[in-house]
């Protein structure tokens, strides 16, 4: 594949153009474009929800740019609207995003050698769907320019789609009636992303436990049923994973 003429470009411009022209970058962008519709619907709902929850347009825009975590934003917004204590909102956002600790530990293999400032940018740009697509494509993650370019191709598309649709939701919020049921559309979009992450029986079990506990504990104040459901799912997942490892160890020692 021939690269575009970069003889007249500045060094940083040449790097960007070469990255955009690389097959791995384009592959990452193409894979994320396949799920752009769901991400866009989710972003639109989040933008509307931020304004409807009482945030001003500038504050909602700033939250979208700085937080860039749809599930965390949607979890915190009801708490913000009900004027819950700040510590509850912080703890909810932290619990919702605990999965990124696991994601980061797996991304350490291909990207752990990079300078800290680059890893910080990747931490900000990483998303659920990018994680899924990345490890679906690269069964063996290892340090390589190709895998880095694939990451940035997908991350660029997802970020642009998310911010574009979120800002559209922010500026259109005053024209969108609540009876349109966008909240339900957001739930469907979130479910679509969640279901794509169910890869084994432990994740299925964790989701079932979280759903059941969230319903049972619904009467708790300040939306604390969300925290309880997340904690229960994590504990159950860790217990059953530990039991399976113990069983495998016994089987291998007896054989």
C-alpha positions as YAML, in Angstrom:
chain: A
units: angstrom
residues:
- id: 1
  name: UNK
  ca: [0.00, 0.00, 0.00]
- id: 2
  name: UNK
  ca: [1.44, 3.39, -1.01]
- id: 3
  name: UNK
  ca: [1.61, 6.05, 1.70]
- id: 4
  name: UNK
  ca: [0.55, 9.65, 1.06]
- id: 5
  name: UNK
  ca: [3.20, 12.23, 0.21]
- id: 6
  name: UNK
  ca: [4.48, 13.68, 3.47]
- id: 7
  name: UNK
  ca: [7.54, 15.53, 2.17]
- id: 8
  name: UNK
  ca: [6.05, 18.98, 2.92]
- id: 9
  name: UNK
  ca: [4.56, 18.06, 6.29]
- id: 10
  name: UNK
  ca: [5.93, 18.72, 9.75]
- id: 11
  name: UNK
  ca: [7.31, 15.69, 11.66]
- id: 12
  name: UNK
  ca: [4.19, 15.30, 13.83]
- id: 13
  name: UNK
  ca: [1.97, 15.66, 10.77]
- id: 14
  name: UNK
  ca: [3.92, 12.92, 8.97]
- id: 15
  name: UNK
  ca: [3.53, 10.60, 11.95]
- id: 16
  name: UNK
  ca: [-0.22, 11.16, 12.05]
- id: 17
  name: UNK
  ca: [-0.63, 10.63, 8.30]
- id: 18
  name: UNK
  ca: [1.49, 7.49, 8.36]
- id: 19
  name: UNK
  ca: [-0.53, 6.14, 11.29]
- id: 20
  name: UNK
  ca: [-3.84, 6.85, 9.53]
- id: 21
  name: UNK
  ca: [-2.58, 5.07, 6.42]
- id: 22
  name: UNK
  ca: [-1.36, 1.97, 8.28]
- id: 23
  name: UNK
  ca: [-3.49, -1.18, 7.77]
- id: 24
  name: UNK
  ca: [-3.60, -1.91, 11.52]
- id: 25
  name: UNK
  ca: [-4.91, 1.58, 12.32]
- id: 26
  name: UNK
  ca: [-7.58, 1.23, 9.65]
- id: 27
  name: UNK
  ca: [-8.50, -2.23, 10.92]
- id: 28
  name: UNK
  ca: [-9.03, -0.88, 14.43]
- id: 29
  name: UNK
  ca: [-11.11, 1.99, 13.07]
- id: 30
  name: UNK
  ca: [-13.19, -0.38, 10.95]
- id: 31
  name: UNK
  ca: [-13.87, -2.76, 13.84]
- id: 32
  name: UNK
  ca: [-15.06, 0.06, 16.09]
- id: 33
  name: UNK
  ca: [-17.15, 1.56, 13.30]
- id: 34
  name: UNK
  ca: [-19.19, -1.65, 13.35]
- id: 35
  name: UNK
  ca: [-20.44, -0.84, 16.86]
- id: 36
  name: UNK
  ca: [-20.62, 2.93, 16.34]
- id: 37
  name: UNK
  ca: [-24.43, 2.92, 16.17]
- id: 38
  name: UNK
  ca: [-24.78, 1.51, 19.69]
- id: 39
  name: UNK
  ca: [-22.05, 3.77, 21.05]
- id: 40
  name: UNK
  ca: [-23.70, 6.77, 19.39]
- id: 41
  name: UNK
  ca: [-27.12, 5.98, 20.85]
- id: 42
  name: UNK
  ca: [-25.56, 5.57, 24.26]
- id: 43
  name: UNK
  ca: [-23.68, 8.87, 23.88]
- id: 44
  name: UNK
  ca: [-26.81, 10.74, 22.80]
- id: 45
  name: UNK
  ca: [-28.74, 9.45, 25.80]
- id: 46
  name: UNK
  ca: [-25.89, 10.34, 28.15]
- id: 47
  name: UNK
  ca: [-25.74, 13.88, 26.78]
- id: 48
  name: UNK
  ca: [-29.48, 14.39, 27.26]
- id: 49
  name: UNK
  ca: [-29.38, 12.79, 30.71]
- id: 50
  name: UNK
  ca: [-26.60, 15.08, 31.94]
- id: 51
  name: UNK
  ca: [-28.59, 18.23, 31.15]
- id: 52
  name: UNK
  ca: [-31.89, 16.75, 32.37]
- id: 53
  name: UNK
  ca: [-30.16, 15.88, 35.67]
- id: 54
  name: UNK
  ca: [-29.47, 19.56, 36.32]
- id: 55
  name: UNK
  ca: [-26.01, 20.13, 34.86]
- id: 56
  name: UNK
  ca: [-25.46, 23.29, 32.85]
- id: 57
  name: UNK
  ca: [-24.40, 22.91, 29.22]
- id: 58
  name: UNK
  ca: [-20.75, 23.92, 29.95]
- id: 59
  name: UNK
  ca: [-20.54, 21.56, 32.93]
- id: 60
  name: UNK
  ca: [-22.07, 18.70, 30.95]
- id: 61
  name: UNK
  ca: [-19.61, 19.29, 28.11]
- id: 62
  name: UNK
  ca: [-16.70, 19.37, 30.57]
- id: 63
  name: UNK
  ca: [-17.89, 16.16, 32.22]
- id: 64
  name: UNK
  ca: [-18.09, 14.44, 28.84]
- id: 65
  name: UNK
  ca: [-14.53, 15.43, 27.93]
- id: 66
  name: UNK
  ca: [-12.93, 14.73, 31.30]
- id: 67
  name: UNK
  ca: [-14.78, 11.64, 32.49]
- id: 68
  name: UNK
  ca: [-15.35, 9.84, 29.16]
- id: 69
  name: UNK
  ca: [-16.98, 6.86, 30.86]
- id: 70
  name: UNK
  ca: [-20.60, 6.37, 29.86]
- id: 71
  name: UNK
  ca: [-21.58, 3.69, 32.35]
- id: 72
  name: UNK
  ca: [-20.03, 5.66, 35.21]
- id: 73
  name: UNK
  ca: [-21.72, 8.88, 34.09]
- id: 74
  name: UNK
  ca: [-25.13, 7.22, 33.80]
- id: 75
  name: UNK
  ca: [-24.69, 5.62, 37.23]
- id: 76
  name: UNK
  ca: [-23.74, 8.90, 38.92]
- id: 77
  name: UNK
  ca: [-26.33, 11.16, 37.26]
- id: 78
  name: UNK
  ca: [-29.35, 9.85, 39.27]
- id: 79
  name: UNK
  ca: [-27.30, 10.37, 42.44]
- id: 80
  name: UNK
  ca: [-26.48, 13.89, 41.31]
- id: 81
  name: UNK
  ca: [-30.14, 14.64, 40.62]
- id: 82
  name: UNK
  ca: [-31.16, 13.36, 44.06]
- id: 83
  name: UNK
  ca: [-28.38, 15.44, 45.70]
- id: 84
  name: UNK
  ca: [-26.66, 12.41, 47.16]
- id: 85
  name: UNK
  ca: [-23.45, 12.93, 49.17]
- id: 86
  name: UNK
  ca: [-20.30, 13.40, 47.14]
- id: 87
  name: UNK
  ca: [-18.66, 10.30, 48.62]
- id: 88
  name: UNK
  ca: [-21.53, 8.13, 47.37]
- id: 89
  name: UNK
  ca: [-21.11, 9.50, 43.84]
- id: 90
  name: UNK
  ca: [-17.34, 8.99, 43.91]
- id: 91
  name: UNK
  ca: [-17.69, 5.46, 45.27]
- id: 92
  name: UNK
  ca: [-20.35, 4.57, 42.69]
- id: 93
  name: UNK
  ca: [-18.20, 5.82, 39.82]
- id: 94
  name: UNK
  ca: [-15.21, 3.93, 41.19]
- id: 95
  name: UNK
  ca: [-17.12, 0.66, 41.55]
- id: 96
  name: UNK
  ca: [-18.65, 0.90, 38.09]
- id: 97
  name: UNK
  ca: [-15.19, 1.36, 36.58]
- id: 98
  name: UNK
  ca: [-13.41, -1.35, 38.57]
- id: 99
  name: UNK
  ca: [-13.36, -3.49, 35.43]
- id: 100
  name: UNK
  ca: [-10.76, -1.17, 33.94]
- id: 101
  name: UNK
  ca: [-8.25, -2.36, 36.52]
- id: 102
  name: UNK
  ca: [-8.59, -5.81, 34.96]
- id: 103
  name: UNK
  ca: [-8.44, -4.35, 31.46]
- id: 104
  name: UNK
  ca: [-5.27, -2.43, 32.34]
- id: 105
  name: UNK
  ca: [-3.56, -5.52, 33.72]
- id: 106
  name: UNK
  ca: [-4.14, -7.31, 30.41]
- id: 107
  name: UNK
  ca: [-3.10, -4.29, 28.32]
- id: 108
  name: UNK
  ca: [0.12, -4.10, 30.32]
- id: 109
  name: UNK
  ca: [1.65, -6.87, 28.21]
- id: 110
  name: UNK
  ca: [1.47, -5.06, 24.84]
- id: 111
  name: UNK
  ca: [1.74, -1.48, 26.13]
- id: 112
  name: UNK
  ca: [3.58, -1.64, 29.46]
- id: 113
  name: UNK
  ca: [6.90, -0.72, 27.84]
- id: 114
  name: UNK
  ca: [5.62, 2.65, 26.58]
- id: 115
  name: UNK
  ca: [6.45, 5.96, 28.31]
- id: 116
  name: UNK
  ca: [4.13, 6.95, 31.13]
- id: 117
  name: UNK
  ca: [2.52, 9.87, 29.29]
- id: 118
  name: UNK
  ca: [1.53, 7.56, 26.43]
- id: 119
  name: UNK
  ca: [0.11, 4.98, 28.83]
- id: 120
  name: UNK
  ca: [-1.92, 7.70, 30.55]
- id: 121
  name: UNK
  ca: [-3.45, 8.69, 27.21]
- id: 122
  name: UNK
  ca: [-4.24, 5.06, 26.48]
- id: 123
  name: UNK
  ca: [-5.83, 4.73, 29.91]
- id: 124
  name: UNK
  ca: [-8.11, 7.64, 29.06]
- id: 125
  name: UNK
  ca: [-8.94, 6.37, 25.55]
- id: 126
  name: UNK
  ca: [-9.53, 2.71, 26.43]
- id: 127
  name: UNK
  ca: [-13.13, 1.47, 26.28]
- id: 128
  name: UNK
  ca: [-15.05, -1.76, 26.80]
- id: 129
  name: UNK
  ca: [-15.64, -2.47, 23.13]
- id: 130
  name: UNK
  ca: [-12.06, -1.64, 22.20]
- id: 131
  name: UNK
  ca: [-10.88, -4.13, 24.81]
- id: 132
  name: UNK
  ca: [-13.16, -6.82, 23.41]
- id: 133
  name: UNK
  ca: [-12.18, -6.20, 19.78]
- id: 134
  name: UNK
  ca: [-8.47, -5.94, 20.59]
- id: 135
  name: UNK
  ca: [-8.20, -9.31, 22.32]
- id: 136
  name: UNK
  ca: [-10.52, -10.91, 19.80]
- id: 137
  name: UNK
  ca: [-8.05, -9.92, 17.07]
- id: 138
  name: UNK
  ca: [-4.82, -10.47, 19.01]
- id: 139
  name: UNK
  ca: [-5.03, -13.74, 20.90]
- id: 140
  name: UNK
  ca: [-1.43, -13.19, 21.98]
- id: 141
  name: UNK
  ca: [-0.91, -9.59, 23.03]
- id: 142
  name: UNK
  ca: [2.72, -8.49, 22.76]
- id: 143
  name: UNK
  ca: [4.66, -5.25, 22.30]
- id: 144
  name: UNK
  ca: [4.44, -4.34, 18.62]
- id: 145
  name: UNK
  ca: [3.76, -1.18, 16.59]
- id: 146
  name: UNK
  ca: [0.91, -2.98, 14.82]
- id: 147
  name: UNK
  ca: [-1.03, -3.64, 18.02]
- id: 148
  name: UNK
  ca: [-0.51, -0.06, 19.16]
- id: 149
  name: UNK
  ca: [-1.81, 1.31, 15.87]
- id: 150
  name: UNK
  ca: [-4.83, -0.98, 16.03]
- id: 151
  name: UNK
  ca: [-5.59, 0.36, 19.50]
- id: 152
  name: UNK
  ca: [-5.35, 3.98, 18.35]
- id: 153
  name: UNK
  ca: [-7.44, 3.37, 15.24]
- id: 154
  name: UNK
  ca: [-10.28, 1.97, 17.30]
- id: 155
  name: UNK
  ca: [-9.87, 4.50, 20.10]
- id: 156
  name: UNK
  ca: [-9.99, 7.44, 17.69]
- id: 157
  name: UNK
  ca: [-13.25, 6.32, 16.09]
- id: 158
  name: UNK
  ca: [-14.91, 5.54, 19.43]
- id: 159
  name: UNK
  ca: [-13.86, 8.84, 21.00]
- id: 160
  name: UNK
  ca: [-15.11, 10.88, 18.03]
- id: 161
  name: UNK
  ca: [-18.44, 9.04, 17.90]
- id: 162
  name: UNK
  ca: [-18.96, 9.30, 21.64]
- id: 163
  name: UNK
  ca: [-18.07, 12.97, 21.99]
- id: 164
  name: UNK
  ca: [-19.99, 13.94, 18.85]
- id: 165
  name: UNK
  ca: [-23.21, 12.24, 19.92]
- id: 166
  name: UNK
  ca: [-22.84, 13.28, 23.56]
- id: 167
  name: UNK
  ca: [-22.46, 16.93, 22.58]
- id: 168
  name: UNK
  ca: [-25.45, 16.55, 20.27]
- id: 169
  name: UNK
  ca: [-27.45, 15.23, 23.22]
- id: 170
  name: UNK
  ca: [-26.25, 18.08, 25.43]
- id: 171
  name: UNK
  ca: [-27.30, 20.80, 23.00]
- id: 172
  name: UNK
  ca: [-30.54, 19.04, 21.99]
- id: 173
  name: UNK
  ca: [-31.63, 18.19, 25.54]
- id: 174
  name: UNK
  ca: [-34.05, 21.09, 25.85]
- id: 175
  name: UNK
  ca: [-35.87, 19.93, 22.72]
- id: 176
  name: UNK
  ca: [-36.11, 16.25, 23.73]
- id: 177
  name: UNK
  ca: [-39.22, 15.42, 25.84]
- id: 178
  name: UNK
  ca: [-38.78, 12.91, 28.63]
- id: 179
  name: UNK
  ca: [-41.71, 10.83, 27.32]
- id: 180
  name: UNK
  ca: [-39.65, 9.84, 24.26]
- id: 181
  name: UNK
  ca: [-38.22, 7.04, 26.36]
- id: 182
  name: UNK
  ca: [-34.58, 7.80, 25.61]
- id: 183
  name: UNK
  ca: [-33.68, 6.38, 28.99]
- id: 184
  name: UNK
  ca: [-34.90, 2.98, 27.86]
- id: 185
  name: UNK
  ca: [-32.93, 3.35, 24.63]
- id: 186
  name: UNK
  ca: [-29.85, 4.08, 26.71]
- id: 187
  name: UNK
  ca: [-30.46, 0.96, 28.78]
- id: 188
  name: UNK
  ca: [-30.72, -1.10, 25.59]
- id: 189
  name: UNK
  ca: [-27.47, 0.37, 24.29]
- id: 190
  name: UNK
  ca: [-25.76, -0.36, 27.60]
- id: 191
  name: UNK
  ca: [-27.10, -3.90, 27.59]
- id: 192
  name: UNK
  ca: [-25.73, -4.40, 24.09]
- id: 193
  name: UNK
  ca: [-22.25, -3.47, 25.25]
- id: 194
  name: UNK
  ca: [-22.56, -5.54, 28.42]
- id: 195
  name: UNK
  ca: [-23.75, -8.68, 26.65]
- id: 196
  name: UNK
  ca: [-20.79, -8.53, 24.27]
- id: 197
  name: UNK
  ca: [-18.50, -8.86, 27.30]
- id: 198
  name: UNK
  ca: [-20.04, -12.14, 28.47]
- id: 199
  name: UNK
  ca: [-17.35, -14.59, 27.45]
- id: 200
  name: UNK
  ca: [-17.55, -17.38, 30.05]
- id: 201
  name: UNK
  ca: [-19.78, -18.79, 32.77]
- id: 202
  name: UNK
  ca: [-18.25, -16.55, 35.45]
- id: 203
  name: UNK
  ca: [-19.21, -13.34, 33.68]
- id: 204
  name: UNK
  ca: [-22.70, -14.72, 33.07]
- id: 205
  name: UNK
  ca: [-22.96, -15.62, 36.75]
- id: 206
  name: UNK
  ca: [-21.71, -12.18, 37.82]
- id: 207
  name: UNK
  ca: [-24.32, -10.45, 35.65]
- id: 208
  name: UNK
  ca: [-27.14, -12.62, 36.99]
- id: 209
  name: UNK
  ca: [-26.10, -12.02, 40.59]
- id: 210
  name: UNK
  ca: [-25.74, -8.27, 40.03]
- id: 211
  name: UNK
  ca: [-29.19, -8.05, 38.45]
- id: 212
  name: UNK
  ca: [-30.85, -10.08, 41.18]
- id: 213
  name: UNK
  ca: [-29.19, -8.17, 44.03]
- id: 214
  name: UNK
  ca: [-29.97, -4.81, 42.40]
- id: 215
  name: UNK
  ca: [-33.67, -5.72, 42.30]
- id: 216
  name: UNK
  ca: [-33.77, -7.14, 45.84]
- id: 217
  name: UNK
  ca: [-31.92, -4.13, 47.27]
- id: 218
  name: UNK
  ca: [-33.86, -1.57, 45.22]
- id: 219
  name: UNK
  ca: [-35.40, -0.01, 48.35]
- id: 220
  name: UNK
  ca: [-32.01, 1.14, 49.65]
- id: 221
  name: UNK
  ca: [-31.63, 4.93, 49.71]
- id: 222
  name: UNK
  ca: [-29.29, 6.95, 47.47]
- id: 223
  name: UNK
  ca: [-29.22, 4.23, 44.80]
- id: 224
  name: UNK
  ca: [-26.97, 2.17, 47.06]
- id: 225
  name: UNK
  ca: [-28.44, -0.97, 45.50]
- id: 226
  name: UNK
  ca: [-26.03, -0.31, 42.61]
- id: 227
  name: UNK
  ca: [-23.01, -0.52, 44.92]
- id: 228
  name: UNK
  ca: [-24.35, -3.60, 46.68]
- id: 229
  name: UNK
  ca: [-25.03, -5.34, 43.35]
- id: 230
  name: UNK
  ca: [-21.54, -4.61, 42.02]
- id: 231
  name: UNK
  ca: [-19.90, -5.80, 45.24]
- id: 232
  name: UNK
  ca: [-21.95, -9.01, 45.26]
- id: 233
  name: UNK
  ca: [-21.09, -9.77, 41.63]
- id: 234
  name: UNK
  ca: [-17.37, -9.24, 42.24]
- id: 235
  name: UNK
  ca: [-17.37, -11.44, 45.35]
- id: 236
  name: UNK
  ca: [-19.30, -14.26, 43.66]
- id: 237
  name: UNK
  ca: [-17.07, -14.15, 40.60]
- id: 238
  name: UNK
  ca: [-13.89, -14.29, 42.68]
- id: 239
  name: UNK
  ca: [-15.22, -17.13, 44.86]
- id: 240
  name: UNK
  ca: [-16.19, -19.36, 41.96]
- id: 241
  name: UNK
  ca: [-12.99, -18.62, 40.05]
- id: 242
  name: UNK
  ca: [-10.97, -19.53, 43.14]
- id: 243
  name: UNK
  ca: [-12.96, -22.75, 43.58]
- id: 244
  name: UNK
  ca: [-12.32, -23.76, 39.99]
- id: 245
  name: UNK
  ca: [-8.59, -23.12, 40.32]
- id: 246
  name: UNK
  ca: [-8.50, -25.20, 43.51]
- id: 247
  name: UNK
  ca: [-10.38, -28.03, 41.79]
- id: 248
  name: UNK
  ca: [-8.02, -27.99, 38.82]
- id: 249
  name: UNK
  ca: [-5.01, -28.05, 41.13]
- id: 250
  name: UNK
  ca: [-6.38, -31.11, 42.97]
- id: 251
  name: UNK
  ca: [-7.14, -32.90, 39.70]
- id: 252
  name: UNK
  ca: [-3.64, -32.25, 38.35]
- id: 253
  name: UNK
  ca: [-2.01, -33.42, 41.58]
- id: 254
  name: UNK
  ca: [-4.05, -36.63, 41.68]
- id: 255
  name: UNK
  ca: [-3.38, -37.55, 38.05]
...
